[in-house]
Amino acid sequence: MKLIALIVCFTLSVCLMPSVVAAEEMASDQTYVPPVASETDRMDLLAFLEDARNFALSNGTEDALKAFNDPNGEFVKGERYIFAYDFKGTLLAHPYLHKLIGRNNLDLADPNGVHYVKNLMEIAKTGQGFALNVYPNPNKSNQTQLKLLYVVKIDDNLWIGSGIYLPGQAPLFSFEDQRALREFVDEAKDYAQQNGKEKALQLFNDPSGQFIKEDLYIFAYDYSGNVLSLPFQPELLGKNRLDARDANAVAFVRDNLQLAAAGGGQTYYLYPNPDKDMREELKLSYTAKVDDSWWLGSGIFSSSSSSHNASAMKPTSREELKTFVDEAYSYALVTSREKALSDFMDQSGSWVRGDVYIFAQDFNGTSLCLPYLPDAVGTNRLDLQNDQGVYINQEMRAIAMNGSGYYEYTWTNPITNQSEPKVSYVTRVDDSWWLGAGIYKT
């Protein structure tokens, strides 16, 4: 009798599982709250930047930078602080990153591979504007959060910015989703270049055509900001949206246009999701230039990203591997060595993705990070050999001492416990240590 009851319970659980999952998804949809700053917070941020701008204009650049660099000064208020750059991307002031003052930071990438300093600088060139990025919060132990920033041009040599952190979990878009996004946009670009603008736009605007893939679709504009393709908003075709703003006042058309004009790039903003009854959601877009007259792009909505899937998060190509290491490198620079290494060691964290993980050593050969071999951390592994007798750490250290690069070798896969061919990408962090990651070729 107990066995029959058990079988019935099991059968019911299996039958009900799809409805339970569907109910959970529906509840998740109903509880979704878009990351929007309040009007009061935005106005306070604007006033804070206006005070900093007036101070710089009244007191001169030298005194302003000194004030902006003071962590105990008047330009640090809670989570808000002023940072300053020149228009080459060199950091001039930051109250929490004195070690990076004088460094060109155009190479810094957030956890989704977005080059945020480059994006912010392009906005500053227009005079001022809002932008979103993912950045560590120094007031919350450098926990990564979504941040709304505002930047202002002071003169031809100086721009400043500040920001406020938005509630909720920081968005993390998987390599799988970003790969699919890039392939989708590149396919559309190739189609347009091969078949011509008129035929391409006719297809892009078809809501049931081949360039609609789940929540991916192609948007297209000319360089004046006129809409050429929006398959789910046909009423906007032909209209100029250069000054269009999202709920955070981010000028998303202008930002995407600037990226496309420079060859392409990624940025964040809020936009109606046609798969969710046009509900506004956070979106990561990728844009590409078709020719000198128009550009196109597409984007991933945060609600549909597969960031929860470890295999989807894994880099699978040399290019993605480099991006992953660049993200880790940037994270180490803008937080601290201790914070970064602690997070890199966390097997349940975002830096360990199956058999792809961050490893690190100082230049004396002491291991600083090995999430699958924690007992080896603190030991010297400079003379470590692989099964072919190659001193792999010596060779990777040599690459890192000269900057960065790829290295091919064989190594034991911690998941399969088999010796497999591997390619790693390593980079120097500073004069004391380096880090890297690798993908197994099999």
N, C-alpha and C positions, 0 to 999 in steps of 0.2 A: 504493500500500500504506500509506504514511504517512497519507494522507487517510482511508482506511478505519479505521485504528487511532484516528485523532483523533475520527472520528465515533462509534466505539464507546465511547471514553473519555467523550465528552461525554454520550452517551445514558445510560451507566451513572451518571454524576454526577447527571444530572437525576432518574433513577429512584431513586437512593439518597438524594437530598436530603431528602425527607420523613422517612425513617428516621433520618438524621443529626440533623435538627432535633429529632425526637422523643427521640432518645438524649440530646441536649444538655439538653432540658427535664427528662428523667428524672434525669440527673446533677445538674442544678440542684436538683430536688426532694430528692434524696437528700443533698445537701450543705447544705441549708438548716439554719441554726442560729438558733433564736429568740433575740432580744436579751434575755438574762436575766442580771441581776447575781448574783454568787455570794452565798451566805448570809453569808460573812465580810465582803464588801464592804458589804452592807446593814447588818450589825450595826455595822461601823465608822462608817458614815454616821449611824446612830441615836445612837451614842455621841458623835460629833462635835457633833450638834445638841443633845444633852442637856447637854454641857459649855457650849455657847453659851447655852442657856436658863438654866442655873444661874448663869452669869456675869451675865446680864442681871438676873435676880431678886436677886442678891446685891449688885451694884454700881450698879444703876439704869440707866435707859434712856440717859442722856447718855454715861456712861462706856462702856456696851456698844456704842453706835453708833460711838463713836470707835475702839474696838478692832476692830470689824467692818470699818471703812473702811481699816484699815492693811494695805496689800499685803505688808508685811514682818512682820506681827504673828502672834500665836499662833493666829488663826482663819483662816489661809491655810496649808493643808497639801497640797502638790502640786496636783492638779486640784480639790480641795475648798476651798471658801471660803464664808463666811456672807454672805447678803444679807438686808436687812430692809425691810419695808414697813409702812405703816399700813393700816387697813381701808377707806381710800378709794382705794388703789392708788398712793399716793405713795411713791417710793423714798426710803428713809432711810439706807441703808448698802449699799455695794458696793465692794470693794477695787479693782476694775478699771474702774468706770464713775462716777467722781466727777463727770463732766460732767452726769450725769443725776440726781444727788442733788437732791431737792426737786421732781422732775417726776412728774406722774401718768402711769403707764405702762400703764394699762388698754387703750390703743389698740395696744400692740405686738403684732405677729403674727409667727409663725414662717414658714418657707418654704412651709408648707402652709396658711397662713391661720388657724392656731389661735391664739386670743388667750390666750397661756399665763399672763400675770400674772393675768388675770381668773379663769382656771381654778384657779390655785394659791391665790388669795385665798379662793375658795369652799371649797376643802378646808381651809384654815387656820381658817375659821369653825367647822368641826366639831371642832376641837381639834388634829388632826394627821393626816398621811397621805402616801402616796406618789403620784407622778404622773410621766408621761413627757412630754418635749417635745423639740423639735429646736432646738439652740442652739450658737453658736460656742464652741469650746474655746480659751480664752486661752493654754493651755500648748502648743497645736499650731497656732500662727499663726492663731488664730480659725477653724480648719477646722470646718465645721458637722458636728455629730454628734448621735446620739440620746442623751438624757440622762435618767437616773432621779433624781428629786428627792424630798426629804422636807421637809415644811413643818410648823412648830409654832407654835401660838398662845401668845404670852407673856402678853398681857393684852388688854383691849378695844381698845387703841390700837396694838398692835404684834404682828407675826408675822415669823418668820424662816424661812429655808430654806437648803438646800445640796443638792449633787447629785454624782453620779458618771457619767462618760461610759461608754457601752456600746460594745463593739467592733462593727465592721461599718460598711457604708455608711449614711449618714443616709437615711431614707425620704423620697422626694419623690413625692407623689401628683399626677397630672396634673389640669389643669382639666377635661379631658374626663371623667375618672373622677369627680371631685368633682361636676361638673354632673349626671352620670347618677345619682349617689347622692342629691343633693338632690331631683332630679325624682322619683325613686323614692319617697323618704320623703314628699314633698309629695303625691304621687298617693295614697299609702296613707292619709295624714291626711285628704285630701278624701273618699276613699271611706268612711272611718270616720264622718266627720261627716255624710255624706249618707245612709248606709245603716244606721247604728246600730252600737253596740259589738258586740252578739252576732253579727250577720252578718259584720262585718269580721273579728273574731277567728277565726271559723270558716274564713274564707278565708285569713287570714294563717298559720294553723296547718297548711294543706294543703301538704305538701312537693312536690306536683305542680301547684299552683295558679298563678294569674296573678301572684302576688306573690313568685314565685321566678324570678329572672333571673340565670342563671349563678351567681356566688357571692353575689349580693345576696338577702337575705331580710329579713322584718320581725320584729323582736323587740319585745315590748310588756310593760309592767309597770304596776301601779297605784303610787300615791305612797307606799305602805308598803313597796314592793320585792317584791310578790308577782308571780310570773310569769303573764302572760296569753297570751303567744305566743312560742314557740321551736319552729319547725317541724321542726328536726333534733334536738331534745332534748325530745321530748314527756314524758319521765319527770319533767321539772322543772316541768311545768305546775301552778300552784297553790302552789308552794313559795316561801318567802320567801328572797330572795337579796341582801338589802340589805347583808349583811356579806361577800358573795362577793369573793374576791381572786384576781388572776391570779398567774402565777409570780413577778412582781416585787412582790407584795403590794399592787398597785393595786386599790382598791375601785371597780371599773368600773361596777357597778350604781348605787351611790351617786352617783358622778360624773356619769353620764348622767342620772340622776334630777334632780340639781340643775340641770343645764343645761336640761332639759326644763321644769322648773318656772319657770325664768327666761325661757322662750320658745323655747329651742333653742340648739344649739351643737355644737362638735366636740371630740373628745378621743381620746387614744391609749390602747391597752391590748393585752394578749395574749389571744387567744381561739381555741378550736378551729375550724379551717376545715373545713366539711363537704365541700368539694371536694378536700381533701387528707387524707382519712381521719381527720378531726378532729385533725389536727396543730395544735399551738398556733403562731399566727403573730401578728405585729404587725398591728393593725387600727386604722383611722381611722374613727370613728363620727360620725354626724350624727343628732341627736334632735330631736323636735318634740312640743309639747304638743297633745293632742287636745282635752281639756277638763279640768275640775278634778279628775277622778277617775282619769285614766290618760294614758299617754304612749307613744310608739313611736319606733323608730329603725331604722337599718341601718348597715352599714359596709363599707369596702373593705379587703381583705387586701393587705398589701404585696407579696406574691408575684404578684398579678394586676394590679397597677397598671401603666398604660401610660406611666410616666414616661420610658421610653426613647424615646418617639415625640415628635419635636419638634412636629409639628402638634397632637398631643393635649395638649401642654403649653401651647399658646397660649391666652391669654384671648380670648374672642370676643364678649363683651358689655361694656357700660359697667361693670357691677357687678364682673365678673371683672377688668377692667382696673384698677379702683380697688384691688381686692385685691392684684393683682400689684405695683402701685406702693407700696401700704402695706407689703407684705412687704419690698420694696427699702429703703424708708424705715426700717423697723425694723432691718433688717440693718445699715444705715449707722450707726444710733445705737448699737447694741450691739457693733459692731466698731470701726471707725475710718473716717474719710473715705478715707484712702489704701487700706486693705484693700478697702473696698466698691467704690471706683472701679476698682481693679485687676481685681476679679472681674466687675464690670459690663462691662468692656472685652473680656473673654475670649469670643471667638466660639464656642468649643466648650463654654463653661460653661452653667450652668443659668439665667443671666439673659438669654441671647440665645436667643430662640425663633422662628426663622424671621424674619419681618418685624416681630416684636414684640421690642423691646429697650429697655434703660434708657438715657436720655440725661440729661446733667446740665450745669449751668453755675453759675458764681458770679454774684453779683448785679451784677457789673460787666460781664457779658456774655461772659466768657472760657469757652470750652468745656472741660469737665472729662471728659466721656465721650461718645463716639460710636463704637461698636464697628465700624460699617461705613465710617467716615471717620476713621481714626486720625490721619491727617496734619492734620486740623482741630483736634485737641485741643491746647489751649494758645493758640489764636487767638481773637480777639474776634469774635463772631458776632451781636452785638446788633443790627446794622443789616442782617442777612440778610433778604431778601424772598423770598416764594414766587413762583410764576409769575403770580400775580394782583396782585403788588406789595404784599402785606401783610407788615408787619414782625412775623413770627410769634413770634420770640424775645422781642421787647419785650412782646407781649401775654401770652405765657405767664409771663414774669417778673412782670408786674403781678399775675397771678392768684396766683402763688407768694408774692409779698410779702405778700399778705393771708391766706395760709394754704394753701389747696388748691382745686382745681376742674377742671372739664372745659373743653376748648377745641377747636373744630372749624375745620378749614382743609384746604387741599390741599397735598400734599407728594409727593416722588418716592419710590416704593416701592423699596428697595434690592434687592429680589428680582426684581421685574418691570421695574425701571427706567422705570416709567410714573408720570405725575402722577395721584394718586388722592385722593379725599376721605378724610380721616383725622380721628379724634377722639382727643385725648390727655388724660391726667389728670396734673396736675402738683402737686407739694407742696413746701413749704418744709422743708428739713432743719434749718437753724439760720440765724443771722443772716448767714452768709457764702455759702450755696449752696442750690440747689434741684435737684430731679430729676423725671423723668416718664417716661412711656411712652405709646405710642399704638397703635391698631388701625386698619387700613385698612378702610373700609366695604364695599369691593367684595369 
